[in-house]
Amino acid sequence: MMNLIVKWLIGALAVLGAAYLIPGIVVASFYTALIVAALWGVVNVIVKPILVILTLPITILTLGLFTLVINALLFWFLGTIVKGFAVEGFVAAFLGALFVSVVSFVGNKILARND
């Protein structure tokens, strides 16, 4: 349980970092970042696999790089449904999703190594 909470906090800090570093991403508060991180996890577990399967031909054709576009579109989508979280365009969504994914991945790997 504690591991899940730490992963959630890592995701929220990654969202805040993306808002700080990437122009076009706005996060109103840490509470908003926590909500975005939780929804980002849910979307990545439920919606993303469905979209990857539906776009499998183009994903194979681009050697998997189309999954980055899917990530960006999902990140942009979160900007439309979460109050206090805004993503200004596709480029900001692409860079934000990439940043959040990389920071979360590295943070989770460090967390797994310390277990």
C-alpha positions in Angstrom: 0.0 0.0 0.0 2.8 2.4 0.9 4.5 1.6 -2.4 1.4 2.6 -4.3 1.2 6.0 -2.4 4.9 6.7 -3.2 4.3 5.9 -6.9 1.3 8.2 -6.9 3.4 11.0 -5.3 6.2 10.5 -7.9 3.6 10.9 -10.6 2.2 14.0 -9.0 5.7 15.5 -8.7 6.4 14.6 -12.4 3.2 16.5 -13.4 4.3 19.5 -11.4 7.8 19.3 -12.9 6.2 19.2 -16.4 4.2 22.3 -15.6 7.3 24.0 -14.4 9.6 23.1 -17.3 7.3 23.0 -20.3 5.5 26.1 -21.5 1.8 25.4 -22.2 1.1 23.1 -19.3 -0.6 24.7 -16.2 -1.3 23.0 -12.9 -3.2 25.0 -10.4 -2.1 23.2 -7.2 -0.5 20.1 -5.8 -4.0 18.7 -5.2 -4.7 19.0 -8.9 -1.4 17.3 -9.7 -2.4 14.4 -7.4 -5.7 14.1 -9.3 -3.9 14.2 -12.7 -1.4 11.6 -11.6 -4.2 9.3 -10.4 -6.2 9.7 -13.6 -3.0 9.3 -15.7 -2.5 5.9 -14.1 -6.1 4.9 -14.7 -6.0 6.1 -18.3 -2.7 4.2 -18.9 -4.1 1.0 -17.5 -7.6 1.0 -19.1 -7.7 3.3 -22.1 -4.2 3.1 -23.6 -4.1 -0.6 -24.2 -7.4 -0.4 -26.1 -6.1 2.5 -28.2 -2.8 0.6 -28.9 -4.7 -2.4 -30.1 -7.0 -0.3 -32.3 -4.0 1.5 -33.9 -1.9 -1.6 -34.1 -1.2 -1.4 -37.8 0.2 2.2 -37.6 2.0 1.3 -34.4 3.8 -1.5 -36.1 4.4 0.6 -39.2 6.1 3.3 -37.1 8.0 0.7 -35.0 6.1 1.6 -31.9 6.6 5.4 -32.1 2.9 6.0 -32.5 2.5 5.1 -28.9 4.1 8.4 -28.1 1.3 10.1 -30.0 -1.3 8.1 -28.1 0.4 9.2 -24.8 0.3 12.8 -25.9 -3.4 12.6 -26.9 -4.3 11.0 -23.6 -2.3 13.7 -21.7 -4.1 16.4 -23.7 -7.4 14.7 -23.0 -6.7 14.9 -19.2 -6.1 18.6 -19.7 -9.7 18.9 -20.9 -11.4 17.0 -18.1 -9.4 18.0 -15.0 -10.2 21.4 -13.6 -7.1 23.3 -12.8 -5.0 21.4 -15.3 -4.5 22.8 -18.8 -2.5 21.7 -21.8 -2.2 24.3 -24.5 -1.6 22.2 -27.6 -0.2 19.0 -29.0 3.5 19.9 -28.7 3.0 20.7 -25.0 1.0 17.5 -24.6 3.7 15.5 -26.3 6.5 16.9 -24.3 4.5 16.8 -21.0 3.5 13.1 -21.5 7.1 12.2 -22.4 8.4 14.0 -19.3 5.9 12.5 -17.0 6.4 9.0 -18.4 10.2 9.2 -18.1 10.3 10.7 -14.6 7.7 8.2 -13.4 9.6 5.3 -15.0 12.9 6.4 -13.4 11.3 7.1 -10.0 9.6 3.7 -10.0 12.8 1.9 -11.0 14.7 3.7 -8.1 11.8 2.7 -5.8 11.9 -0.9 -6.9 15.7 -1.1 -6.4 15.3 0.1 -2.8 12.7 -2.6 -1.9 
